[in-house]
Amino acid sequence: MTRILVIGAKLQGVEAMYLARKAGYYVMVADRNDDAPGMLLADEAFIADVYDEKTMSSLFQKADAVLPAIEDINILTKLEEYGGRIGTPVIFDKRAYSISCSKQNSNALFVENQLPIPAVYPDCGYPVILKPDGLSGSRYVQKAYSPSEVEAYLAVHGLDGTVIQEYLEGPSYSLEVLGDGQNAFFPQITEVICDRDYDCKRIIAPAQLSQSEEQQMLAIGESLARSLNIKGIFDIEVISHHGQLKLLEIDARLPSQTPISVYHATGMNMVEMLVDMAQGHVEKVRVLPSRQVCVYQQIQVGDGQINVLGEHIMSTCRHLRVHKGFFGSTEAITDYTEGSLKWKAIVITTGADRLQAQERFLDFIACVKRECGIADWGFIEG
């Protein structure tokens, strides 16, 4: 049995462990926080500091592959050091990460490769979107409608650490790119739907794109795969503005949300694909067509309401567990305990098409209300 060591039990670690278990691997996780959300998802969990060389060396020796689920360049560098010394492959591309961890560096790469991006401030109209250069996700992302709002943001966050671009309306899409330095694979394009705070609340796999949009997305992926010569994984986020895709950002690490969605839509397991490539078995990697539609979303239950919200709500969970058929859903990852009226969950529903998958989610909500005795609680989209 393949033994995988996941470093980090937060949301990326939850993704990694969930898929590693689906691949039939023996899963070990190391995190210095014993209350990290995903600590119960592994076969073995270790409370450990990455800089504890004795403990980490022992864990590396037990593993066939190591998958970092953390975004700290110093820790990632240390993991590479262990891997090189002990001979355990670490699934991480340092060069790609050093580019993608900075939106300014990423934009320079996009321009160099003549890839389409939103217009850059101040050479664009309002509203604009402001993002921290070195943070992934939605933290500190803000829309501004005037110069005074831009100045107020910069007074707090600083110009050097901020990326400012035109704000574009349209659907957002994501695509993972996996590679071994010679071959690149493009599993599936997904649709990304965000809440009012720009945090992803729903993934739909596969996305519904026009043929032109799909061709544009794959061309962007192929261009970046060549440029980065990726050994590992990165994901691409774009927005479609009047049918033209604009590249927003890339992240060279295992993302959360989309890999699980793609797994349920196609059967492709990105963690398994990454491990196969890391072990030199690229011939095992296959890109599969969709077999159904997956709708993946997070809910928060409590205080008289059921809310669909961005994934940040899951970061404070403890003791997450996987429940198949949870209140009629396909599957859920949740901190729910029997009788509780305050809990959170990642809810996965599937169907032959979008309508059927979403109807199954609404049936799930109805079942939660009925079984938990909260029929009068409101259901609110974030």
C-alpha positions as CSV (number, residue, x, y, z in Angstrom):
1,M,0.0,0.0,0.0
2,T,1.3,3.5,-0.9
3,R,2.0,5.6,2.1
4,I,1.6,9.4,1.7
5,L,2.6,12.0,4.2
6,V,0.6,15.2,4.1
7,I,2.1,18.3,5.7
8,G,-0.6,20.5,7.1
9,A,-4.1,19.7,8.2
10,K,-5.9,22.9,7.2
11,L,-8.2,23.2,4.2
12,Q,-5.6,22.2,1.6
13,G,-4.6,19.3,3.8
14,V,-8.3,18.2,4.1
15,E,-8.4,18.1,0.3
16,A,-5.2,16.1,0.1
17,M,-6.2,13.6,2.7
18,Y,-9.7,13.1,1.3
19,L,-8.4,12.3,-2.1
20,A,-5.5,10.2,-0.8
21,R,-8.0,8.0,1.1
22,K,-10.1,7.7,-2.1
23,A,-6.9,6.5,-3.9
24,G,-6.6,3.8,-1.3
25,Y,-3.4,5.2,0.3
26,Y,-2.3,4.9,3.9
27,V,-2.4,8.5,5.0
28,M,-0.2,10.2,7.5
29,V,-0.5,13.9,8.4
30,A,1.7,16.2,10.3
31,D,0.6,19.5,11.8
32,R,1.9,21.4,14.8
33,N,-1.8,22.2,15.8
34,D,-3.7,19.2,17.3
35,D,-6.9,21.1,16.6
36,A,-6.3,21.6,12.9
37,P,-9.6,20.8,10.9
38,G,-8.4,17.7,9.2
39,M,-6.4,15.8,11.9
40,L,-9.1,13.0,12.1
41,L,-9.1,12.4,8.3
42,A,-5.7,10.6,8.3
43,D,-4.9,7.0,9.3
44,E,-2.2,8.5,11.5
45,A,-1.9,12.1,12.7
46,F,1.3,13.5,14.2
47,I,1.6,16.7,16.2
48,A,4.9,17.9,14.9
49,D,6.9,20.9,14.0
50,V,8.6,20.9,10.5
51,Y,11.8,22.0,12.1
52,D,11.9,19.0,14.4
53,E,14.5,17.1,12.3
54,K,14.3,13.9,14.2
55,T,10.5,13.5,14.0
56,M,10.3,14.7,10.4
57,S,13.1,12.5,9.2
58,S,11.4,9.5,10.8
59,L,8.1,10.4,9.0
60,F,9.8,11.0,5.7
61,Q,11.4,7.5,5.9
62,K,8.0,5.9,6.4
63,A,6.4,7.7,3.4
64,D,6.5,6.9,-0.3
65,A,5.7,10.5,-1.2
66,V,5.2,13.8,0.7
67,L,2.5,16.3,-0.3
68,P,2.8,19.8,1.3
69,A,-0.5,21.4,2.0
70,I,1.0,24.7,3.4
71,E,2.0,28.1,2.0
72,D,5.2,29.1,3.7
73,I,8.3,29.2,1.5
74,N,10.6,28.6,4.5
75,I,8.7,25.5,5.5
76,L,8.5,24.3,1.9
77,T,12.2,24.7,1.5
78,K,12.8,22.7,4.6
79,L,10.6,19.9,3.3
80,E,12.6,19.8,0.1
81,E,15.7,19.5,2.1
82,Y,14.4,16.5,4.0
83,G,13.2,14.9,0.7
84,G,16.6,15.4,-0.9
85,R,18.5,14.0,2.0
86,I,16.2,11.0,2.7
87,G,15.2,10.2,-0.9
88,T,11.4,10.6,-0.5
89,P,9.8,12.6,-3.3
90,V,8.2,15.9,-2.3
91,I,5.4,17.0,-4.6
92,F,6.3,20.7,-4.9
93,D,7.7,22.9,-7.6
94,K,9.7,25.6,-5.9
95,R,10.3,27.7,-9.1
96,A,6.6,27.8,-10.0
97,Y,5.7,28.5,-6.4
98,S,8.1,31.4,-6.2
99,I,6.3,33.0,-9.1
100,S,2.7,32.2,-8.2
101,C,3.1,33.3,-4.5
102,S,3.4,36.9,-5.8
103,K,0.6,38.3,-8.0
104,Q,3.0,40.9,-9.3
105,N,5.5,38.2,-10.4
106,S,2.6,36.2,-11.8
107,N,1.3,39.2,-13.8
108,A,4.9,39.7,-15.2
109,L,4.8,36.1,-16.4
110,F,1.4,36.6,-18.0
111,V,2.6,39.7,-19.9
112,E,5.8,38.0,-20.9
113,N,3.7,35.2,-22.5
114,Q,1.3,37.6,-24.0
115,L,-1.6,36.2,-22.0
116,P,-4.8,38.3,-21.5
117,I,-5.2,40.0,-18.1
118,P,-7.5,42.8,-16.8
119,A,-6.3,46.3,-17.4
120,V,-4.0,47.6,-14.7
121,Y,-4.7,50.7,-12.5
122,P,-4.5,53.6,-13.1
123,D,-4.9,52.9,-16.9
124,C,-8.5,51.6,-16.4
125,G,-11.8,52.9,-15.2
126,Y,-13.7,52.2,-12.0
127,P,-14.6,50.0,-10.2
128,V,-11.2,48.4,-9.5
129,I,-10.3,45.3,-7.5
130,L,-7.4,45.5,-5.0
131,K,-5.6,42.4,-3.8
132,P,-2.6,41.8,-1.6
133,D,0.4,40.7,-3.6
134,G,1.4,37.8,-1.5
135,L,-1.8,36.2,-0.2
136,S,-3.9,33.6,-1.9
137,G,-7.7,33.3,-1.5
138,S,-10.0,36.2,-0.7
139,R,-8.3,37.7,2.3
140,Y,-8.1,41.6,2.1
141,V,-9.6,41.6,-1.4
142,Q,-11.7,44.7,-1.9
143,K,-13.6,46.5,-4.6
144,A,-13.1,50.3,-4.9
145,Y,-15.3,52.8,-6.8
146,S,-13.2,55.9,-6.5
147,P,-9.7,57.3,-6.1
148,S,-10.5,58.1,-2.4
149,E,-11.4,54.4,-1.8
150,V,-8.2,53.3,-3.4
151,E,-6.1,55.7,-1.3
152,A,-7.9,54.5,1.9
153,Y,-7.0,50.9,1.0
154,L,-3.4,51.8,0.2
155,A,-3.0,53.7,3.4
156,V,-3.5,50.4,5.3
157,H,-1.9,47.9,2.9
158,G,0.7,49.9,1.0
159,L,1.2,50.4,-2.7
160,D,4.2,48.0,-3.1
161,G,2.2,45.1,-1.6
162,T,-1.0,45.6,-3.6
163,V,-2.1,44.6,-7.1
164,I,-4.9,46.9,-8.6
165,Q,-6.8,45.9,-11.7
166,E,-10.1,46.7,-13.4
167,Y,-13.0,44.9,-11.9
168,L,-14.7,42.7,-14.5
169,E,-18.2,41.2,-14.4
170,G,-18.6,37.6,-15.6
171,P,-18.4,34.0,-14.7
172,S,-15.1,32.7,-13.2
173,Y,-13.5,29.4,-14.2
174,S,-10.6,27.3,-12.8
175,L,-8.3,24.7,-14.3
176,E,-5.6,22.6,-12.7
177,V,-2.4,21.8,-14.6
178,L,-0.4,18.8,-13.6
179,G,3.0,17.9,-14.9
180,D,6.3,16.0,-14.5
181,G,8.5,18.5,-16.2
182,Q,7.9,16.9,-19.7
183,N,4.2,16.1,-19.8
184,A,1.3,18.2,-18.8
185,F,-2.3,17.2,-18.1
186,F,-5.4,19.3,-17.9
187,P,-8.1,17.4,-15.9
188,Q,-11.3,19.6,-16.1
189,I,-12.4,23.2,-16.2
190,T,-14.7,24.1,-13.3
191,E,-16.9,27.1,-12.5
192,V,-16.1,29.1,-9.4
193,I,-18.9,31.0,-7.7
194,C,-18.0,33.4,-4.9
195,D,-19.9,35.0,-2.0
196,R,-20.2,38.7,-1.4
197,D,-16.7,38.7,0.2
198,Y,-15.1,37.1,-2.9
199,D,-14.6,33.8,-1.2
200,C,-15.6,30.7,-3.2
201,K,-18.9,29.3,-2.0
202,R,-19.6,26.9,-4.8
203,I,-17.8,24.8,-7.4
204,I,-19.6,23.3,-10.4
205,A,-17.8,20.5,-12.3
206,P,-17.7,20.6,-15.2
207,A,-18.1,24.2,-16.2
208,Q,-20.5,25.2,-19.0
209,L,-18.4,27.1,-21.4
210,S,-18.6,28.0,-25.1
211,Q,-16.3,26.2,-27.4
212,S,-14.3,29.4,-27.8
213,E,-14.0,29.8,-24.0
214,E,-12.8,26.2,-23.6
215,Q,-10.2,26.7,-26.4
216,Q,-9.0,29.9,-24.7
217,M,-8.7,28.2,-21.3
218,L,-6.7,25.3,-22.7
219,A,-4.4,27.6,-24.6
220,I,-3.7,29.6,-21.4
221,G,-3.0,26.3,-19.6
222,E,-0.7,25.0,-22.3
223,S,1.2,28.3,-22.5
224,L,1.8,28.4,-18.7
225,A,2.7,24.7,-18.5
226,R,5.4,25.3,-21.1
227,S,6.7,28.4,-19.5
228,L,6.8,27.0,-16.0
229,N,7.8,23.5,-17.0
230,I,5.7,22.4,-14.1
231,K,6.7,19.5,-11.9
232,G,3.7,19.2,-9.7
233,I,0.5,21.2,-9.9
234,F,-0.8,24.7,-10.3
235,D,-4.3,26.1,-10.8
236,I,-5.4,28.9,-13.1
237,E,-8.3,31.3,-12.3
238,V,-9.9,33.3,-15.1
239,I,-12.9,35.5,-15.6
240,S,-15.0,35.5,-18.8
241,H,-15.8,39.0,-19.8
242,H,-18.1,39.2,-22.9
243,G,-16.7,35.8,-23.9
244,Q,-13.1,36.8,-23.6
245,L,-11.1,35.1,-20.8
246,K,-8.9,37.3,-18.6
247,L,-6.3,35.6,-16.5
248,L,-6.6,36.5,-12.8
249,E,-4.0,34.4,-11.0
250,I,-2.2,31.1,-10.7
251,D,-1.3,29.1,-7.5
252,A,1.4,26.4,-7.7
253,R,0.1,24.2,-4.9
254,L,-2.7,21.7,-4.4
255,P,-5.9,23.9,-4.2
256,S,-8.9,23.2,-2.1
257,Q,-12.4,22.6,-3.5
258,T,-11.8,22.0,-7.2
259,P,-9.9,18.6,-7.0
260,I,-12.6,17.0,-5.0
261,S,-15.3,18.4,-7.4
262,V,-13.4,17.0,-10.4
263,Y,-13.0,13.7,-8.7
264,H,-16.8,13.3,-8.2
265,A,-17.5,14.6,-11.8
266,T,-15.0,12.4,-13.6
267,G,-13.3,9.9,-11.3
268,M,-9.9,11.6,-11.8
269,N,-8.0,11.8,-8.6
270,M,-5.4,14.6,-8.7
271,V,-3.5,13.4,-5.7
272,E,-3.2,9.9,-7.2
273,M,-2.0,11.5,-10.5
274,L,0.6,13.6,-8.7
275,V,1.9,10.6,-6.8
276,D,2.1,8.5,-9.9
277,M,4.2,11.2,-11.6
278,A,6.4,11.7,-8.6
279,Q,7.2,8.0,-8.6
280,G,8.0,8.0,-12.3
281,H,4.8,6.3,-13.5
282,V,3.5,9.0,-15.8
283,E,2.0,6.3,-18.1
284,K,-0.6,5.7,-15.4
285,V,-2.0,9.2,-15.6
286,R,-5.2,9.5,-17.6
287,V,-7.5,12.4,-18.3
288,L,-11.1,11.2,-18.2
289,P,-14.4,12.7,-19.5
290,S,-17.2,13.8,-17.2
291,R,-19.6,11.1,-16.1
292,Q,-21.8,13.4,-14.0
293,V,-22.1,16.9,-12.6
294,C,-20.8,17.7,-9.2
295,V,-21.9,20.7,-7.1
296,Y,-19.6,21.4,-4.1
297,Q,-20.5,24.0,-1.5
298,Q,-20.1,24.9,2.1
299,I,-22.9,25.5,4.6
300,Q,-23.1,26.9,8.0
301,V,-26.0,25.8,10.3
302,G,-26.8,27.8,13.4
303,D,-28.7,30.8,15.0
304,G,-31.9,30.0,13.1
305,Q,-30.3,30.0,9.6
306,I,-28.7,27.7,7.1
307,N,-26.2,29.7,5.0
308,V,-24.2,28.9,1.9
309,L,-20.9,30.7,2.4
310,G,-17.3,30.8,1.3
311,E,-14.8,28.1,2.4
312,H,-13.3,30.3,5.1
313,I,-16.1,29.1,7.4
314,M,-14.4,25.6,7.4
315,S,-11.1,26.9,8.6
316,T,-12.3,27.1,12.2
317,C,-13.8,23.6,12.3
318,R,-12.4,20.9,14.5
319,H,-12.7,17.1,14.1
320,L,-13.9,17.0,10.5
321,R,-15.2,13.6,9.3
322,V,-16.4,12.2,6.0
323,H,-20.1,11.1,5.9
324,K,-21.4,9.3,2.8
325,G,-25.1,10.0,2.1
326,F,-25.1,12.7,4.7
327,F,-28.8,13.8,5.0
328,G,-29.3,12.6,1.4
329,S,-26.3,14.3,-0.2
330,T,-23.7,12.3,-2.1
331,E,-21.1,12.9,0.6
332,A,-20.1,15.6,3.1
333,I,-17.0,16.6,5.2
334,T,-18.4,18.0,8.4
335,D,-18.0,18.7,12.1
336,Y,-21.7,17.7,12.7
337,T,-22.5,15.5,15.7
338,E,-25.9,13.9,16.3
339,G,-28.4,16.4,17.8
340,S,-26.2,19.4,17.1
341,L,-27.9,22.6,15.9
342,K,-24.6,24.4,15.2
343,W,-22.3,22.9,12.6
344,K,-20.6,23.4,9.3
345,A,-20.2,21.1,6.3
346,I,-18.7,20.8,2.8
347,V,-21.6,19.3,0.9
348,I,-21.2,17.4,-2.3
349,T,-24.1,16.6,-4.5
350,T,-24.1,14.9,-7.9
351,G,-26.5,14.3,-10.8
352,A,-26.8,13.7,-14.4
353,D,-26.9,17.4,-15.1
354,R,-26.6,20.7,-13.2
355,L,-30.3,20.8,-12.4
356,Q,-30.4,17.4,-10.9
357,A,-27.2,18.0,-8.8
358,Q,-28.7,21.3,-7.5
359,E,-32.1,19.7,-6.8
360,R,-30.3,17.0,-4.8
361,F,-28.7,19.8,-2.7
362,L,-32.2,21.4,-2.1
363,D,-33.5,18.0,-1.1
364,F,-30.5,17.8,1.3
365,I,-31.5,21.2,2.8
366,A,-35.1,20.0,3.2
367,C,-33.8,16.8,4.9
368,V,-31.6,18.7,7.3
369,K,-34.6,20.9,8.3
370,R,-36.8,17.9,8.8
371,E,-34.4,15.6,10.6
372,C,-32.9,18.2,12.8
373,G,-36.3,19.7,13.7
374,I,-35.5,23.1,12.3
375,A,-38.2,23.4,9.6
376,D,-38.8,27.1,10.4
377,W,-35.1,28.1,9.9
378,G,-34.3,30.2,6.9
379,F,-32.1,29.1,4.0
380,I,-29.8,31.9,2.7
381,E,-27.3,32.2,-0.1
382,G,-24.1,34.0,0.9
